Amino acid sequence: MGTLVALANASPATAAAALLNIKTTLISGGAVLKGSGSNGTGFDNTGSVDYVDDTTKMGVNHAWFRLRFLDGREWIFQANGSTGLRCKVSESAQFSGGTPSATQTPSATDEVVLGGLGGSDAAPAYKTTFAANGTYTQQIYFDGTTAPYPWYSLAYPIAGGAPTHCLFQDAVDGTEAGEDSPVNFCHAQASGNVLKLADLYKVDAASTGNSVVEGWLYHDVGGSKAFVTIPMLAYVSNNRTVGPNGGVASARTSADPGLPILYYRDGSVAVPQGLKGRSRLMRWPTVPHSTPSAYQAASANDFQLAGDVIMTWRAASGAWS
C-alpha cells in the first residue's frame, strides 16, 4: 500500500522542474518508475536506471518517464524541452512494446494518448501544458492508499488567479462492475482558466477547449468500449445554473457544501453514452464566490477552491498559498 502525499506551494523555475515534481510526488506515494529516457544520456525500460533524475535531463526534447501505479495502470509523460507535454495511459497491458529509445517512448496494446493529440511515438505531437517559466505556483495531490489512486497536478499564477495547468486521474464512484475503468483523466493546456465549466462539460472533439475530460466508457449496446470525452454535469434549477457558483450556502453551517460532480455522456453524441459515475477528487462550489479563482482552505484543509471546482486536499502540509 502507498501513502497519501502532497506537494504544497512549489515554485518550479521551468516546466522540467514542474514535471519532476509530479514524478517525485507520485513515486513518494507508491508509484514505481518503470522506464525513462533522455537524449544524450540513455534510456531504460525496466526501471533499473533513472535517466531523468534532474531538470537538465528532463529538459531535453523528447525526454520521458514511465510510472506504474499499484493497480497496474501505467502513465508515460514525455516533454518537448519546453512547456509542451504528451501523456499516454495503459489501463492494464502496460508499456512493454514498441521500440523505446532515449527519444521514443515504449508502447502498450491498450494505450491511449490524452488530449486528442496526433503524432506517433516516433514523431510525437505535444500540447502546451505549462505556463511560462517561473510564473506559477504548483500544487500536487496523490492518494496512494486506495485504488484507483487519484492524483492531480495544478498550477496558477504566483500572484493568484485562474489555474493555468491541470492534469488529473480522478477516482470515479458508481461505475458498473465489469463495465468501466474507475478513472477519468484530464489533460489541460496553459491557456486561460483550465478548470472552467465551459470546458469541463464539453462533449466535442478532445482537441477543443482548454481542458479535456475523457475516459473509458462501455455503455453502448453490445458492450464495446471506447475512450471518449466524458463531461461533468452542471446543476440547473428553474432554468439557471446553481452548480457551480449559482447556489446558496448551507442553512445549517453557512458553509459552501459543494455539490457532487457526475460524469455523464449524453445522447446527443456518438456512442458509447451514459453515466460514468461520481468524482472523488472534485465538487462544484455552490456559493457564488466574488473571486471564483481564489484559493481558500475549508475546514481542516479538506477542500480548496480552484477555478470552477473545489479540489480535494486533505494534506498535512497545510493550505495552499
C-alpha contacts under 8 A as a table, 3 or more apart, distances in Angstrom:
res1	aa1	res2	aa2	distance
1	M	30	G	7.12
1	M	70	L	7.57
1	M	144	G	7.06
1	M	145	T	5.64
1	M	146	T	7.74
2	G	29	G	5.22
2	G	30	G	4.29
2	G	31	A	7.76
2	G	70	L	7.85
2	G	143	D	7.83
2	G	144	G	4.42
2	G	145	T	4.83
2	G	146	T	7.96
3	T	28	S	7.78
3	T	29	G	4.77
3	T	30	G	6.51
3	T	143	D	6.40
3	T	144	G	4.73
3	T	145	T	5.03
4	L	29	G	6.07
4	L	141	Y	7.92
4	L	142	F	5.90
4	L	143	D	4.42
4	L	144	G	5.41
4	L	145	T	6.17
4	L	315	A	7.72
5	V	25	T	6.98
5	V	28	S	7.26
5	V	29	G	5.67
5	V	141	Y	6.21
5	V	142	F	5.42
5	V	143	D	6.47
5	V	144	G	7.53
5	V	315	A	7.00
6	A	25	T	6.94
6	A	139	Q	7.49
6	A	140	I	5.39
6	A	141	Y	4.48
6	A	142	F	6.17
6	A	315	A	6.15
6	A	317	S	7.02
7	L	10	A	6.79
7	L	21	N	7.96
7	L	25	T	6.92
7	L	138	Q	7.92
7	L	139	Q	5.69
7	L	140	I	4.98
7	L	141	Y	6.65
7	L	317	S	7.44
8	A	138	Q	7.10
8	A	139	Q	5.05
8	A	140	I	6.69
8	A	317	S	6.44
8	A	318	G	7.33
8	A	319	A	7.54
8	A	320	W	6.19
9	N	137	T	5.70
9	N	138	Q	5.72
9	N	139	Q	5.79
9	N	320	W	6.02
9	N	321	S	6.25
10	A	137	T	5.59
10	A	138	Q	5.01
10	A	139	Q	6.56
11	S	134	G	7.05
11	S	136	Y	6.41
11	S	137	T	4.99
11	S	138	Q	6.27
12	P	15	A	7.18
12	P	17	A	5.31
12	P	18	A	5.32
12	P	133	N	7.77
12	P	134	G	6.29
12	P	136	Y	7.48
12	P	137	T	7.32
12	P	138	Q	7.36
13	A	17	A	6.40
13	A	18	A	7.76
13	A	133	N	5.62
13	A	134	G	4.40
13	A	135	T	7.91
14	T	17	A	5.16
14	T	18	A	6.44
14	T	132	A	7.87
14	T	133	N	4.71
14	T	134	G	6.15
15	A	18	A	4.94
15	A	19	L	6.11
15	A	59	G	7.76
15	A	82	S	6.56
15	A	83	T	5.47
15	A	130	F	6.07
15	A	131	A	7.89
15	A	133	N	6.50
16	A	19	L	5.11
16	A	20	L	6.18
16	A	55	T	5.41
16	A	56	T	7.81
16	A	58	M	5.42
16	A	59	G	5.05
16	A	79	A	7.79
16	A	81	G	7.54
16	A	82	S	7.62
17	A	20	L	5.02
17	A	21	N	6.22
17	A	54	D	7.97
17	A	55	T	5.55
17	A	58	M	7.84
18	A	21	N	5.02
18	A	22	I	6.58
18	A	138	Q	7.42
19	L	22	I	5.12
19	L	23	K	6.35
19	L	58	M	7.93
20	L	23	K	4.89
20	L	24	T	6.05
20	L	53	D	7.76
20	L	54	D	7.44
20	L	55	T	7.16
20	L	58	M	7.41
21	N	24	T	5.36
21	N	25	T	5.99
22	I	25	T	5.33
22	I	26	L	6.10
22	I	140	I	6.99
22	I	153	S	6.90
23	K	26	L	5.44
23	K	27	I	6.19
24	T	27	I	5.13
24	T	28	S	6.02
25	T	28	S	5.08
25	T	29	G	6.38
25	T	140	I	7.39
25	T	142	F	7.49
26	L	29	G	5.20
26	L	30	G	6.53
26	L	31	A	5.50
26	L	142	F	6.48
27	I	30	G	5.24
27	I	31	A	4.46
27	I	32	V	5.74
27	I	33	L	7.14
27	I	67	L	8.00
28	S	31	A	7.17
29	G	142	F	6.64
29	G	143	D	7.07
29	G	144	G	5.09
30	G	69	F	7.02
30	G	70	L	6.97
30	G	144	G	5.68
31	A	67	L	6.18
31	A	68	R	5.50
31	A	69	F	4.62
31	A	70	L	6.43
31	A	144	G	7.64
32	V	47	G	7.95
32	V	67	L	5.43
32	V	68	R	5.12
32	V	69	F	6.52
32	V	70	L	8.00
33	L	36	S	7.91
33	L	47	G	5.27
33	L	50	D	7.84
33	L	65	F	7.45
33	L	66	R	5.96
33	L	67	L	4.71
33	L	68	R	6.51
34	K	45	N	5.99
34	K	46	T	5.08
34	K	47	G	3.80
34	K	48	S	7.56
34	K	65	F	7.73
34	K	66	R	5.40
34	K	67	L	5.63
34	K	68	R	6.57
35	G	43	F	7.43
35	G	44	D	5.26
35	G	45	N	3.92
35	G	46	T	5.35
35	G	47	G	4.57
35	G	48	S	7.74
35	G	49	V	7.62
35	G	50	D	7.28
35	G	65	F	5.59
35	G	66	R	4.91
35	G	67	L	7.32
36	S	43	F	5.57
36	S	44	D	5.59
36	S	45	N	6.36
36	S	47	G	7.30
36	S	49	V	7.76
36	S	50	D	6.12
36	S	51	Y	5.56
36	S	52	V	6.49
36	S	63	A	7.61
36	S	64	W	5.40
36	S	65	F	3.99
36	S	66	R	6.05
36	S	102	A	7.66
37	G	41	T	7.49
37	G	42	G	5.70
37	G	43	F	3.92
37	G	44	D	6.38
37	G	50	D	7.92
37	G	51	Y	5.37
37	G	52	V	6.62
37	G	63	A	5.56
37	G	64	W	5.35
37	G	65	F	6.47
37	G	101	S	6.59
37	G	102	A	4.24
37	G	103	T	6.47
37	G	104	Q	7.86
37	G	105	T	7.98
38	S	41	T	5.49
38	S	42	G	5.72
38	S	43	F	6.38
38	S	51	Y	6.06
38	S	52	V	6.43
38	S	57	K	5.86
38	S	58	M	6.90
38	S	60	V	6.44
38	S	61	N	7.93
38	S	62	H	7.09
38	S	63	A	4.46
38	S	64	W	6.70
38	S	102	A	4.76
38	S	103	T	6.29
39	N	42	G	6.21
39	N	57	K	7.95
39	N	60	V	6.65
39	N	61	N	7.50
39	N	62	H	7.50
39	N	63	A	6.72
39	N	102	A	4.88
39	N	103	T	5.84
40	G	102	A	7.59
41	T	51	Y	6.70
41	T	57	K	7.55
41	T	102	A	7.42
42	G	51	Y	6.49
42	G	101	S	7.54
42	G	102	A	5.26
43	F	49	V	7.96
43	F	51	Y	6.22
43	F	100	P	7.88
43	F	101	S	5.78
43	F	102	A	4.78
44	D	47	G	6.50
44	D	48	S	7.18
44	D	49	V	6.30
44	D	50	D	7.65
44	D	51	Y	7.54
44	D	101	S	7.78
45	N	48	S	7.98
45	N	96	S	7.67
45	N	100	P	7.49
45	N	106	P	7.75
46	T	49	V	7.73
47	G	50	D	6.73
50	D	53	D	5.88
51	Y	57	K	7.01
52	V	55	T	7.46
52	V	57	K	5.05
52	V	58	M	5.05
52	V	63	A	7.37
52	V	64	W	7.43
52	V	65	F	7.23
53	D	57	K	6.89
53	D	58	M	7.26
54	D	57	K	5.66
54	D	58	M	6.20
55	T	58	M	4.89
55	T	59	G	5.65
56	T	59	G	5.11
56	T	60	V	6.80
57	K	60	V	5.65
57	K	63	A	7.18
58	M	63	A	5.68
58	M	64	W	7.36
58	M	79	A	7.53
58	M	81	G	7.59
59	G	63	A	7.02
59	G	79	A	7.39
59	G	80	N	7.67
59	G	81	G	4.70
59	G	82	S	7.01
60	V	63	A	5.58
60	V	79	A	7.74
60	V	80	N	7.06
60	V	81	G	4.75
61	N	79	A	6.35
61	N	80	N	4.34
61	N	81	G	4.00
61	N	82	S	7.56
61	N	103	T	7.65
62	H	78	Q	5.95
62	H	79	A	5.33
62	H	80	N	5.02
62	H	81	G	6.77
62	H	102	A	7.81
62	H	103	T	4.96
62	H	104	Q	7.05
63	A	78	Q	5.68
63	A	79	A	5.62
63	A	80	N	7.13
63	A	81	G	7.53
63	A	102	A	6.90
63	A	103	T	5.97
64	W	76	I	6.98
64	W	77	F	5.51
64	W	78	Q	4.14
64	W	79	A	6.39
64	W	102	A	7.97
64	W	103	T	7.46
64	W	104	Q	7.91
64	W	105	T	6.83
65	F	76	I	5.73
65	F	77	F	5.57
65	F	78	Q	6.67
66	R	74	E	7.02
66	R	75	W	5.80
66	R	76	I	4.42
66	R	77	F	6.58
67	L	74	E	5.54
67	L	75	W	5.36
67	L	76	I	6.42
68	R	72	G	5.96
68	R	73	R	5.83
68	R	74	E	4.39
68	R	75	W	6.63
69	F	72	G	5.42
69	F	73	R	5.43
69	F	74	E	6.13
69	F	149	Y	7.47
70	L	73	R	7.42
70	L	147	A	7.66
71	D	147	A	6.60
71	D	148	P	6.81
72	G	91	E	7.44
72	G	92	S	5.90
72	G	94	Q	7.43
73	R	89	V	7.41
73	R	90	S	5.81
73	R	91	E	4.82
73	R	92	S	5.43
73	R	94	Q	6.95
74	E	89	V	5.70
74	E	90	S	5.17
74	E	91	E	6.67
74	E	92	S	7.53
74	E	94	Q	6.01
74	E	95	F	7.34
75	W	87	C	6.95
75	W	88	K	5.68
75	W	89	V	4.59
75	W	90	S	6.54
76	I	87	C	5.55
76	I	88	K	5.08
76	I	89	V	6.46
76	I	105	T	7.67
77	F	85	L	7.02
77	F	86	R	6.00
77	F	87	C	4.80
77	F	88	K	6.83
78	Q	85	L	5.74
78	Q	86	R	5.10
78	Q	87	C	6.36
78	Q	105	T	7.78
79	A	82	S	7.14
79	A	83	T	7.52
79	A	84	G	5.85
79	A	85	L	4.65
79	A	86	R	6.38
79	A	126	Y	7.61
80	N	83	T	7.02
80	N	84	G	5.41
80	N	85	L	6.40
80	N	126	Y	6.89
81	G	84	G	7.44
83	T	128	T	5.52
83	T	129	T	6.04
83	T	130	F	5.04
83	T	131	A	6.81
83	T	132	A	7.38
84	G	126	Y	5.23
84	G	127	K	4.97
84	G	128	T	4.10
84	G	129	T	5.49
84	G	130	F	6.89
85	L	126	Y	5.17
85	L	127	K	5.40
85	L	128	T	6.35
85	L	129	T	5.99
86	R	113	V	7.41
86	R	114	L	7.41
86	R	117	L	7.77
86	R	124	P	7.60
86	R	125	A	6.98
86	R	126	Y	5.18
86	R	127	K	6.51
87	C	113	V	5.89
87	C	114	L	5.65
88	K	111	E	6.42
88	K	112	V	5.51
88	K	113	V	4.42
88	K	114	L	5.98
89	V	111	E	5.48
89	V	112	V	5.45
89	V	113	V	6.60
89	V	114	L	7.47
90	S	93	A	6.19
90	S	94	Q	5.44
90	S	95	F	7.02
90	S	108	A	6.40
90	S	109	T	7.98
90	S	110	D	5.69
90	S	111	E	4.52
90	S	112	V	6.67
91	E	94	Q	7.20
91	E	110	D	6.73
91	E	111	E	7.25
91	E	181	S	7.85
92	S	110	D	7.38
93	A	108	A	6.00
93	A	109	T	6.22
93	A	110	D	6.06
93	A	111	E	7.99
94	Q	107	S	7.90
94	Q	108	A	5.43
94	Q	109	T	7.79
94	Q	110	D	7.87
94	Q	111	E	7.97
95	F	106	P	5.57
95	F	107	S	4.92
95	F	108	A	4.44
95	F	111	E	8.00
96	S	106	P	6.28
96	S	107	S	6.31
96	S	108	A	6.22
97	G	100	P	7.94
97	G	106	P	5.59
97	G	107	S	4.80
97	G	108	A	5.75
97	G	109	T	7.81
98	G	105	T	7.79
98	G	106	P	4.97
98	G	107	S	4.88
98	G	108	A	7.62
99	T	104	Q	7.27
99	T	105	T	7.50
99	T	106	P	6.00
99	T	107	S	7.82
100	P	103	T	7.59
100	P	104	Q	5.03
100	P	105	T	4.94
100	P	106	P	4.59
100	P	107	S	7.95
101	S	104	Q	4.87
101	S	105	T	6.66
101	S	106	P	7.96
102	A	105	T	7.96
104	Q	121	D	5.68
104	Q	122	A	5.91
105	T	121	D	5.97
106	P	121	D	7.63
107	S	111	E	6.96
107	S	121	D	7.84
108	A	111	E	5.09
112	V	227	F	7.68
113	V	116	G	6.56
113	V	117	L	6.45
114	L	117	L	6.74
114	L	185	F	7.73
114	L	186	C	7.66
114	L	187	H	6.23
114	L	214	E	7.88
115	G	127	K	7.93
115	G	186	C	7.67
115	G	187	H	5.45
115	G	188	A	7.65
115	G	206	A	5.66
115	G	207	S	6.13
115	G	212	V	5.99
116	G	205	A	7.66
116	G	206	A	4.93
116	G	207	S	5.23
117	L	125	A	6.28
117	L	126	Y	7.03
117	L	127	K	7.40
117	L	207	S	7.08
118	G	124	P	7.47
118	G	125	A	5.89
119	G	123	A	5.65
119	G	124	P	4.70
119	G	125	A	4.84
120	S	123	A	4.94
120	S	124	P	4.79
120	S	125	A	7.18
121	D	124	P	5.31
127	K	189	Q	6.54
128	T	131	A	7.87
128	T	189	Q	5.32
128	T	190	A	6.00
129	T	165	H	6.05
129	T	166	C	7.91
129	T	187	H	7.92
129	T	188	A	6.18
129	T	189	Q	4.23
129	T	190	A	4.93
130	F	164	T	7.20
130	F	165	H	5.82
130	F	189	Q	6.99
130	F	190	A	5.33
131	A	135	T	7.02
131	A	136	Y	7.25
131	A	164	T	6.52
131	A	165	H	7.24
131	A	190	A	5.29
131	A	191	S	7.88
132	A	135	T	5.94
133	N	136	Y	7.76
135	T	157	P	5.77
135	T	158	I	5.93
136	Y	155	A	6.02
136	Y	156	Y	5.17
136	Y	157	P	4.21
136	Y	158	I	4.65
137	T	155	A	5.36
137	T	156	Y	5.56
137	T	157	P	6.12
137	T	158	I	5.26
138	Q	153	S	7.04
138	Q	154	L	5.63
138	Q	155	A	4.28
138	Q	156	Y	6.85
139	Q	153	S	5.85
139	Q	154	L	5.19
139	Q	155	A	6.21
139	Q	320	W	7.53
140	I	151	W	7.42
140	I	152	Y	5.69
140	I	153	S	4.45
140	I	154	L	6.31
141	Y	151	W	5.32
141	Y	152	Y	5.43
141	Y	153	S	6.68
141	Y	313	W	6.67
141	Y	315	A	7.94
142	F	149	Y	7.04
142	F	150	P	6.02
142	F	151	W	4.19
142	F	152	Y	6.66
143	D	146	T	6.72
143	D	149	Y	5.41
143	D	150	P	5.69
143	D	151	W	6.32
144	G	147	A	7.48
144	G	149	Y	5.20
144	G	150	P	7.53
145	T	149	Y	6.91
146	T	149	Y	5.62
147	A	150	P	7.71
147	A	171	A	7.98
148	P	171	A	5.93
148	P	182	P	6.76
148	P	183	V	6.94
149	Y	169	Q	7.78
149	Y	171	A	6.88
150	P	168	F	7.44
150	P	169	Q	5.15
150	P	170	D	4.99
150	P	171	A	5.24
150	P	183	V	7.94
150	P	281	L	7.14
151	W	168	F	5.60
151	W	169	Q	5.31
151	W	170	D	6.66
151	W	281	L	7.93
152	Y	166	C	6.93
152	Y	167	L	5.49
152	Y	168	F	4.07
152	Y	169	Q	6.34
152	Y	170	D	7.92
153	S	165	H	7.57
153	S	166	C	5.46
153	S	167	L	5.28
153	S	168	F	6.43
154	L	163	P	6.94
154	L	164	T	7.81
154	L	165	H	5.47
154	L	166	C	4.49
154	L	167	L	6.78
155	A	163	P	5.54
155	A	164	T	5.86
155	A	165	H	4.97
155	A	166	C	6.59
156	Y	160	G	6.49
156	Y	161	G	6.27
156	Y	162	A	6.02
156	Y	163	P	4.12
156	Y	164	T	5.28
156	Y	165	H	6.86
157	P	160	G	5.05
157	P	161	G	5.87
157	P	162	A	7.38
157	P	163	P	7.15
157	P	164	T	7.45
160	G	293	S	7.87
160	G	294	A	6.92
160	G	295	Y	7.98
161	G	293	S	5.38
161	G	294	A	6.36
162	A	192	G	6.93
162	A	193	N	4.89
162	A	194	V	7.60
162	A	293	S	4.74
162	A	294	A	7.53
162	A	306	A	7.27
162	A	307	G	5.57
163	P	166	C	7.44
163	P	192	G	7.45
163	P	193	N	5.30
163	P	194	V	5.91
163	P	195	L	6.76
163	P	293	S	7.27
163	P	306	A	6.65
163	P	307	G	6.19
164	T	189	Q	7.18
164	T	190	A	4.75
164	T	191	S	5.99
164	T	192	G	6.02
164	T	193	N	5.78
164	T	194	V	5.59
165	H	188	A	6.00
165	H	189	Q	6.23
165	H	190	A	5.42
165	H	194	V	6.38
166	C	186	C	7.24
166	C	187	H	6.70
166	C	188	A	5.45
166	C	189	Q	7.74
166	C	194	V	6.88
166	C	195	L	7.71
167	L	185	F	7.45
167	L	186	C	5.35
167	L	187	H	5.21
167	L	188	A	6.34
168	F	184	N	7.97
168	F	185	F	5.56
168	F	186	C	5.21
168	F	187	H	7.27
169	Q	183	V	6.30
169	Q	184	N	5.81
169	Q	185	F	4.78
169	Q	186	C	6.89
170	D	183	V	5.28
170	D	184	N	5.13
170	D	185	F	6.23
170	D	279	S	6.48
170	D	280	R	6.56
170	D	281	L	5.81
171	A	182	P	5.91
171	A	183	V	4.80
171	A	184	N	6.86
171	A	279	S	6.25
171	A	280	R	5.44
171	A	281	L	6.82
172	V	175	T	6.93
172	V	182	P	5.09
172	V	183	V	5.40
172	V	184	N	7.00
172	V	276	K	7.53
172	V	277	G	5.51
172	V	278	R	5.21
172	V	279	S	4.90
172	V	280	R	5.91
173	D	182	P	6.95
173	D	277	G	5.31
173	D	278	R	4.99
173	D	279	S	6.54
173	D	280	R	6.92
174	G	276	K	7.27
174	G	277	G	4.66
174	G	278	R	6.27
175	T	179	E	7.23
175	T	180	D	5.86
175	T	181	S	7.68
175	T	182	P	6.36
175	T	275	L	7.86
175	T	276	K	5.71
175	T	277	G	5.27
176	E	179	E	5.47
176	E	180	D	6.35
177	A	180	D	7.00
179	E	217	L	7.64
179	E	218	Y	5.67
179	E	219	H	7.60
179	E	223	G	7.90
180	D	216	W	6.35
180	D	217	L	5.81
180	D	218	Y	6.01
180	D	276	K	7.43
181	S	215	G	7.91
181	S	216	W	6.16
181	S	217	L	7.70
183	V	215	G	6.83
183	V	216	W	7.97
184	N	213	V	6.96
184	N	214	E	5.83
184	N	215	G	4.69
184	N	216	W	7.48
185	F	213	V	5.72
185	F	214	E	5.43
185	F	215	G	5.98
186	C	211	S	6.65
186	C	212	V	5.46
186	C	213	V	4.56
186	C	214	E	6.43
187	H	211	S	5.99
187	H	212	V	5.51
187	H	213	V	6.95
188	A	194	V	5.99
188	A	210	N	5.53
188	A	211	S	4.19
188	A	212	V	6.18
189	Q	194	V	6.92
189	Q	210	N	5.34
189	Q	211	S	6.54
190	A	194	V	7.17
190	A	210	N	7.38
191	S	194	V	6.77
191	S	210	N	6.29
192	G	210	N	7.44
193	N	196	K	5.85
193	N	210	N	7.64
193	N	307	G	6.50
194	V	199	D	7.62
194	V	210	N	5.39
194	V	211	S	5.41
194	V	307	G	7.56
195	L	199	D	7.35
195	L	200	L	6.82
195	L	211	S	6.78
195	L	306	A	7.18
195	L	307	G	5.20
195	L	308	D	5.82
195	L	309	V	6.83
196	K	199	D	5.83
196	K	200	L	6.22
196	K	307	G	5.97
196	K	308	D	5.05
196	K	309	V	7.69
197	L	200	L	4.94
197	L	201	Y	6.00
197	L	234	A	7.85
197	L	244	P	7.60
197	L	308	D	6.27
198	A	201	Y	6.15
198	A	202	K	6.96
199	D	202	K	5.41
199	D	209	G	5.56
199	D	210	N	6.42
199	D	211	S	5.67
199	D	212	V	7.13
200	L	211	S	6.37
200	L	212	V	6.87
200	L	213	V	6.49
200	L	231	P	5.74
200	L	232	M	5.79
201	Y	230	I	7.83
201	Y	231	P	4.20
201	Y	232	M	4.84
201	Y	233	L	6.19
201	Y	234	A	7.45
202	K	212	V	7.92
202	K	229	T	7.65
202	K	230	I	7.77
202	K	231	P	5.49
203	V	206	A	7.94
203	V	229	T	5.52
203	V	230	I	6.30
203	V	231	P	5.89
203	V	265	R	7.14
203	V	269	V	7.32
204	D	208	T	7.23
204	D	229	T	7.20
205	A	208	T	5.87
205	A	229	T	7.49
206	A	209	G	7.83
206	A	212	V	5.78
206	A	213	V	8.00
206	A	214	E	7.87
206	A	228	V	7.95
206	A	229	T	6.39
207	S	212	V	7.50
208	T	212	V	7.62
209	G	212	V	6.85
212	V	229	T	6.98
213	V	229	T	5.62
213	V	230	I	5.84
213	V	231	P	6.18
214	E	227	F	6.89
214	E	228	V	5.36
214	E	229	T	4.00
214	E	230	I	5.04
214	E	231	P	7.55
215	G	227	F	5.28
215	G	228	V	5.71
215	G	229	T	6.47
215	G	230	I	6.55
216	W	225	K	6.68
216	W	226	A	5.64
216	W	227	F	4.38
216	W	228	V	6.39
217	L	225	K	5.74
217	L	226	A	5.66
217	L	227	F	6.34
217	L	228	V	7.00
217	L	272	P	6.25
217	L	273	Q	7.39
217	L	276	K	6.85
218	Y	223	G	5.67
218	Y	224	S	5.84
218	Y	225	K	4.29
218	Y	226	A	6.49
218	Y	272	P	6.17
218	Y	273	Q	7.96
219	H	223	G	6.23
219	H	224	S	7.68
219	H	225	K	7.39
219	H	271	V	7.62
219	H	272	P	5.11
219	H	273	Q	5.59
219	H	274	G	6.05
220	D	223	G	5.68
220	D	224	S	6.61
220	D	225	K	7.63
220	D	271	V	5.58
220	D	272	P	4.32
220	D	273	Q	6.14
221	V	224	S	7.66
225	K	272	P	7.24
226	A	272	P	6.75
229	T	265	R	7.68
230	I	263	Y	5.98
230	I	264	Y	5.88
230	I	265	R	5.29
230	I	276	K	7.73
231	P	263	Y	5.60
231	P	264	Y	5.90
231	P	265	R	6.35
232	M	261	I	6.27
232	M	262	L	5.67
232	M	263	Y	4.68
232	M	264	Y	6.43
233	L	261	I	6.54
233	L	262	L	5.58
233	L	263	Y	6.17
233	L	264	Y	6.45
234	A	241	T	6.94
234	A	242	V	7.85
234	A	243	G	5.73
234	A	244	P	6.75
234	A	261	I	7.68
235	Y	241	T	5.68
235	Y	242	V	5.55
235	Y	243	G	4.83
235	Y	244	P	7.26
236	V	239	N	6.04
236	V	240	R	5.27
236	V	241	T	4.30
236	V	242	V	5.63
236	V	243	G	7.12
237	S	240	R	5.46
237	S	241	T	6.38
237	S	242	V	6.52
240	R	246	G	7.83
241	T	244	P	7.00
241	T	245	N	7.88
241	T	246	G	5.77
241	T	247	G	7.95
242	V	245	N	6.23
242	V	246	G	3.78
242	V	247	G	4.45
242	V	286	T	6.36
243	G	246	G	5.54
243	G	247	G	6.30
243	G	259	L	6.84
243	G	284	W	5.63
243	G	285	P	6.28
243	G	286	T	5.19
244	P	247	G	7.57
244	P	284	W	4.84
244	P	285	P	5.05
244	P	286	T	5.41
244	P	287	V	7.80
244	P	288	P	7.94
244	P	308	D	6.37
244	P	309	V	7.29
245	N	284	W	7.53
245	N	285	P	5.52
245	N	286	T	4.75
245	N	287	V	5.11
245	N	288	P	4.19
245	N	289	H	6.69
245	N	292	P	7.90
245	N	308	D	7.44
246	G	286	T	5.70
246	G	287	V	6.10
246	G	288	P	5.46
247	G	286	T	4.50
247	G	287	V	5.26
247	G	288	P	6.83
248	V	256	D	7.49
248	V	286	T	5.90
248	V	287	V	5.08
248	V	288	P	7.67
249	A	253	T	7.88
249	A	254	S	5.18
249	A	255	A	5.33
249	A	256	D	4.92
249	A	257	P	6.96
249	A	286	T	6.89
249	A	287	V	5.76
250	S	253	T	5.44
250	S	254	S	4.73
250	S	255	A	5.42
250	S	256	D	6.17
250	S	257	P	6.33
251	A	254	S	5.58
256	D	285	P	6.61
256	D	286	T	6.14
256	D	287	V	5.88
257	P	285	P	7.36
257	P	286	T	7.16
258	G	283	R	5.38
258	G	284	W	5.28
258	G	285	P	4.66
258	G	286	T	5.63
258	G	310	I	7.29
259	L	283	R	5.31
259	L	284	W	4.98
259	L	285	P	6.52
259	L	286	T	6.77
260	P	278	R	6.74
260	P	279	S	7.02
260	P	282	M	7.56
260	P	283	R	5.07
260	P	284	W	6.55
261	I	278	R	5.68
261	I	279	S	5.52
261	I	282	M	6.78
261	I	283	R	5.39
261	I	284	W	6.33
262	L	275	L	7.71
262	L	276	K	7.47
262	L	277	G	5.66
262	L	278	R	4.48
262	L	279	S	6.26
263	Y	275	L	6.21
263	Y	276	K	5.23
263	Y	277	G	5.49
263	Y	278	R	6.20
263	Y	279	S	7.29
264	Y	273	Q	7.62
264	Y	274	G	5.66
264	Y	275	L	4.43
264	Y	276	K	5.63
264	Y	277	G	7.33
265	R	269	V	7.59
265	R	272	P	7.80
265	R	273	Q	4.98
265	R	274	G	5.11
265	R	275	L	6.40
265	R	276	K	7.69
266	D	269	V	6.50
266	D	273	Q	5.68
266	D	274	G	5.94
267	G	270	A	7.38
267	G	271	V	7.81
267	G	273	Q	6.17
267	G	274	G	7.62
269	V	273	Q	7.56
270	A	273	Q	7.20
279	S	282	M	5.85
279	S	283	R	7.40
280	R	312	T	7.93
281	L	311	M	6.01
281	L	312	T	5.25
282	M	309	V	6.33
282	M	310	I	5.45
282	M	311	M	4.77
282	M	312	T	5.98
283	R	309	V	5.85
283	R	310	I	5.11
283	R	311	M	6.85
284	W	308	D	6.89
284	W	309	V	5.00
284	W	310	I	6.01
285	P	288	P	7.75
285	P	305	L	7.88
285	P	308	D	7.04
285	P	309	V	6.04
285	P	310	I	6.05
288	P	292	P	7.52
289	H	292	P	5.13
291	T	294	A	5.50
292	P	305	L	7.70
292	P	306	A	7.58
292	P	307	G	5.81
292	P	308	D	6.45
293	S	305	L	7.09
293	S	306	A	5.65
293	S	307	G	4.37
293	S	308	D	7.17
294	A	305	L	6.52
294	A	306	A	6.75
294	A	307	G	7.41
295	Y	304	Q	6.14
295	Y	305	L	5.09
295	Y	306	A	6.16
295	Y	320	W	6.81
295	Y	321	S	7.28
296	Q	304	Q	5.45
296	Q	305	L	5.91
296	Q	319	A	7.68
296	Q	320	W	7.35
297	A	300	A	7.68
297	A	301	N	5.10
297	A	302	D	7.46
297	A	303	F	6.36
297	A	304	Q	5.01
297	A	305	L	7.54
297	A	319	A	5.86
297	A	320	W	7.33
298	A	301	N	5.08
298	A	302	D	5.96
298	A	303	F	5.44
298	A	304	Q	6.13
299	S	302	D	6.22
299	S	303	F	7.76
300	A	314	R	7.40
301	N	304	Q	6.95
301	N	313	W	6.37
301	N	314	R	5.77
301	N	315	A	6.98
301	N	318	G	6.88
301	N	319	A	5.98
302	D	312	T	6.09
302	D	313	W	5.15
302	D	314	R	4.37
302	D	315	A	7.45
303	F	310	I	6.10
303	F	311	M	5.44
303	F	312	T	4.64
303	F	313	W	5.17
303	F	314	R	6.91
304	Q	310	I	5.46
304	Q	311	M	5.38
304	Q	312	T	6.70
304	Q	313	W	6.68
304	Q	320	W	7.86
305	L	308	D	7.54
305	L	309	V	6.12
305	L	310	I	4.44
305	L	311	M	6.12
306	A	309	V	5.53
306	A	310	I	5.92
306	A	311	M	6.58
307	G	310	I	7.95
315	A	318	G	6.34
